[in-house]
Amino acid sequence: MPRLDKMGVALAVVLSGLPLSGSRAQTQNAPPASSAPARDPEAMSALEKMGKYLRSLNTFQVTATGTREQVMKDGEKVQYGGTIDLLAVRPGKMRVEVNTDRENRKFYYDGKNFTMYAPRQNLYTTVPAPASINDLAKELEDKYDIELPLVDLFRWGTSESKPEEITVATDVGPAQIDGTTTEHYAFRQKGVDWQIWIQNGEYPLPRKIVITTTTDEARPQYVAEYTWNLAPSFNDEAFAFQAPENAKKIPLAEVTPMAGVKKEGKK
């Protein structure tokens, strides 16, 4: 879920990760719930296959175009739109740009340093970084309580994805996403229902997700569609941050755990 970044009081909440979580549907011809397994092996296998394929991609670019609902104090839901554009080269290069109705953030990682930049405020922060995207994601979460946008794309099929927490898995059936044939799956776990549409064939890429928060009676949703480029053009300068004129550098505050309180693990 989106997390609070620690660039300082001048920077607000960033639309960060898109953890894959959403809601369970049932087709008209589906067997009764009592006879169907709670965790369809085919649905779980599809997640594993997708994760294995994503981990095989050394270079890719993906754009997530989505909307998220926010529940106001009086229970009314308002919707915000935005895009996340990510370019990654494993093991240690990444660039991400987040544009929403309310804010703009840019993330740069060149294998040695990680930078967050807020163009509207012309503020940035840079910290030394480990040598891989996975290690960077873990360090940012543990040390700074920051979740990288689209971080789940790097974690499917690893221990970080925690498939054991899924309590319901359903194969909903075939569907078309932007002209691409996909298989639609639905899952349930504590706090969230979630759906995912996975491209059929040799390239089992996630093409759409729907996340429904079930701990809130208003059941706000996040919906996003993914557009993939598996052969992007770029050079090393794409991952190196160059501070714009008059940009102000600010420190990145580290998390200070409360004494005697164990920090909860992230999903």
Secondary structure, DSSP 8 states (H G I E B T S, - for coil): ------S-TTS----------------TT---TTTS-SB-HHHHHHHHHHHHHHHH-SEEEEEEEEEEEEE-TTS-EEEEEEEEEEEEETTTEEEEEEEESS-EEEEEE-SSEEEEEETTTTEEEEEE--SSHHHHHHHIIIII----TTGGGGTTTSGGG-GGGEEEEEEEEEEEETTEEEEEEEEEETTEEEEEEEE-SS---EEEEEEEESSSTT--EEEEEEEEESS----GGGGS----TT-EE---------TT-------
